[in-house]
Amino acid sequence: MFKRKKKEAKIKKPRFQAFRDAYKVTRAEKPWIGAALIAIFLLVLVVGVTLGFIFDHPIYGGFVTLPLAALATMFFFTRVAGSAAYASIEGQIGAGASVLMAIRKGWTTTPAVAVNKQQDMVHRSVGRAGIVLTGEGGFAVRQMVQDEKRKSERYAPGVPVIELFVGDGEGQVPLRKLQKHVTKLPKKLTPHQMREVRARLKAVGGMSLPIPKGPMPKGVKIR
C-alpha cells in the first residue's frame, strides 16, 4: 500500500509542477488571471446553489456544481494560458522552432538549419506531410527557404516540400496558429517513407541556437 502511494505521488508532482509553471507564465502576461479564475469558480458554484434552493435541494445543488465549477475554471485557464504562452515567446529568436518542437506526435523538427546576420532563420520539420520549411524573419528569409528547399530536394528527391512563413502578414502563418497549421497538413508519406526521409536529412543537421523555454501550448493545452 505504501509503495503504491509513493508511486502516485511521483506521478502527480510533475503535473503540479507543469500547472505551476503555466500559471507563472500566464500571470506574467495577464496579471488578472488569479482573480478571474476565482470569480468564474464562485459564479458557477453560486448558480448551482441557487438552482438547488429553487428545487429545495441547495446542498445537492452545491455538491453537483462543485466539479462543474472546477471544470469551467480549468477550461478558462487552459484557453488563456495558451494565448499567454505564445505571447511570452512572440518576437524572440527561435520562437517558431519552440512551437514546432512542441509537436511530439508524428513530427521531428531541426531548428535553425539556416541563419543569416539579421537573425532570419529557417527550421526544417519532417512528418507524414513531407518536409516543412518554416521561415522566420524579414524579406531575405524567402531566399533562404528556397535554398533549403533545393537542398532538401537533393537529399530527398520526390518528397513534398512545403514552405511556411511565420508572421501576421498576407501569406504568413501567425505564431499562435503555426502548430495547428502544420498538424493539419495532408499526409503524403507512409510511416516507412517518413523514417527514411528523416534518416537522410539527419546528416544535414542544423545550427545550435537558443530556443525560448517554458510551457508551450499543444493545440489548446499546456504541456
C-alpha positions in Angstrom: 0.0 0.0 0.0 2.7 2.4 1.0 4.8 1.7 -2.2 1.7 2.4 -4.3 1.1 5.7 -2.6 4.7 6.8 -3.3 4.4 6.0 -7.0 1.2 8.0 -7.2 2.9 11.0 -5.5 5.7 10.8 -8.1 3.2 10.9 -10.9 1.2 13.9 -9.5 4.3 16.0 -8.8 5.3 16.7 -12.4 1.7 17.6 -13.2 1.5 20.1 -10.4 4.9 21.5 -11.5 3.7 22.0 -15.1 0.5 23.7 -13.8 2.5 26.0 -11.6 4.9 26.9 -14.4 1.9 27.6 -16.7 0.3 29.8 -14.1 3.5 31.8 -13.7 3.8 32.4 -17.4 0.1 33.3 -17.7 0.2 35.6 -14.7 3.3 37.4 -16.1 1.3 38.2 -19.3 -2.1 38.6 -17.7 -1.9 39.7 -14.1 -5.7 39.5 -13.7 -5.8 35.7 -14.2 -6.0 34.8 -10.5 -9.0 37.0 -9.8 -10.7 35.8 -13.0 -10.3 32.1 -12.0 -11.7 32.7 -8.5 -14.6 34.7 -10.0 -15.5 32.0 -12.5 -15.4 29.3 -9.9 -17.6 31.2 -7.5 -20.0 32.3 -10.2 -20.7 28.7 -11.4 -20.9 27.5 -7.8 -23.4 30.2 -6.8 -25.6 29.4 -9.9 -25.6 25.8 -8.9 -26.5 26.5 -5.3 -29.2 29.0 -6.4 -30.8 26.3 -8.6 -30.6 24.0 -5.6 -32.6 26.4 -3.5 -35.2 26.8 -6.2 -35.7 23.0 -6.2 -35.4 22.7 -2.4 -32.0 20.9 -2.6 -29.3 23.5 -2.0 -26.7 21.0 -0.6 -27.3 18.7 -3.5 -27.0 21.6 -6.0 -23.8 22.7 -4.5 -22.4 19.2 -4.4 -23.2 18.6 -8.1 -22.0 22.1 -9.2 -18.6 21.9 -7.4 -16.9 19.7 -10.1 -18.6 21.7 -12.8 -17.2 24.9 -11.3 -13.7 23.4 -11.2 -14.0 22.2 -14.8 -15.2 25.6 -16.1 -12.3 27.3 -14.3 -9.7 24.9 -15.7 -11.2 25.2 -19.2 -10.9 29.0 -19.0 -7.4 28.8 -17.6 -6.3 26.5 -20.4 -7.6 28.9 -23.1 -6.0 31.9 -21.5 -2.7 30.1 -20.7 -2.4 29.0 -24.3 -2.5 32.6 -25.6 -0.2 33.8 -22.8 2.4 31.1 -23.6 2.5 32.3 -27.3 2.7 35.9 -26.2 5.5 35.2 -23.8 7.8 34.0 -26.7 6.5 36.0 -29.6 9.2 38.1 -31.1 12.0 36.1 -29.5 14.7 34.4 -31.6 13.6 30.8 -32.4 10.0 31.2 -31.3 8.8 29.3 -34.3 11.2 26.5 -33.6 9.9 26.3 -30.0 6.4 25.9 -31.2 7.3 23.3 -33.9 9.4 21.3 -31.4 6.4 21.1 -29.1 4.6 18.9 -31.7 5.6 15.5 -30.4 3.4 13.1 -32.3 4.5 12.4 -35.9 6.9 15.3 -36.4 10.6 15.9 -35.9 11.9 19.5 -36.1 15.5 20.6 -36.7 15.7 24.2 -35.6 17.8 26.8 -37.5 19.0 24.8 -40.4 19.8 28.2 -42.0 20.5 31.6 -40.3 21.8 35.0 -41.6 23.3 38.0 -39.9 19.9 39.6 -39.4 18.9 36.5 -37.4 16.4 35.4 -40.0 16.2 31.6 -39.8 14.7 28.5 -41.4 13.5 25.5 -39.4 13.0 22.1 -41.0 10.3 19.7 -39.9 9.7 16.2 -41.2 6.4 14.3 -40.9 3.8 12.4 -42.8 3.0 15.5 -44.9 6.6 15.6 -46.1 9.3 18.2 -45.4 8.1 21.6 -44.0 10.5 24.5 -44.2 9.4 27.3 -41.8 11.0 30.8 -42.2 11.2 33.4 -39.5 12.3 36.9 -40.3 12.3 39.6 -43.0 12.3 39.5 -46.7 15.6 37.7 -47.0 14.2 34.6 -45.4 12.3 33.7 -48.5 15.5 33.2 -50.4 16.9 31.2 -47.5 13.8 28.9 -47.7 14.3 28.5 -51.4 18.0 27.5 -50.8 16.9 25.0 -48.2 14.2 23.6 -50.5 16.8 22.9 -53.2 19.0 21.2 -50.6 16.1 19.1 -49.3 15.1 18.0 -52.8 18.6 17.0 -53.4 18.8 14.8 -50.3 15.2 13.5 -50.5 14.1 13.6 -54.2 10.4 13.2 -54.8 9.4 14.1 -51.2 6.9 17.0 -50.9 8.5 20.2 -49.6 6.1 22.8 -48.0 7.1 26.4 -47.4 5.7 28.3 -44.4 6.5 31.8 -43.2 5.7 32.9 -39.6 4.1 36.3 -39.2 0.8 38.2 -39.3 1.1 39.4 -42.9 -0.6 38.1 -46.0 0.5 34.6 -46.9 2.0 34.1 -43.5 1.0 31.9 -40.6 0.6 33.5 -37.2 2.8 32.0 -34.4 -0.3 31.0 -32.4 -1.7 29.1 -35.4 1.6 27.5 -36.6 1.3 24.3 -34.6 -2.3 23.6 -35.7 -1.5 24.5 -39.3 1.4 22.0 -39.5 -0.5 19.2 -37.9 -3.5 19.7 -40.3 -1.3 19.3 -43.4 -2.5 16.3 -45.6 -0.4 13.2 -45.2 1.6 12.3 -48.3 4.2 9.8 -46.9 3.9 6.3 -45.4 5.5 5.8 -41.9 8.3 3.9 -43.6 8.9 6.7 -46.1 8.9 9.3 -43.3 11.5 7.4 -41.4 13.7 7.1 -44.5 13.4 10.9 -45.1 14.4 11.6 -41.5 17.4 9.3 -41.8 18.6 11.1 -45.0 18.2 14.6 -43.6 19.7 13.7 -40.2 23.2 14.0 -41.8 22.4 17.5 -42.9 21.9 18.7 -39.4 21.3 22.3 -38.3 22.8 25.0 -36.1 22.7 25.3 -32.3 20.7 28.3 -31.3 18.9 29.4 -28.1 15.3 28.3 -28.2 12.7 30.1 -25.9 11.9 27.9 -22.9 8.7 27.5 -20.9 5.4 25.7 -21.1 4.3 25.6 -24.7 0.7 25.0 -25.8 -0.2 21.9 -27.8 -3.4 22.7 -29.5 -5.2 24.5 -26.6 -3.4 22.6 -23.9 -0.3 23.3 -21.9 2.4 20.7 -21.6 
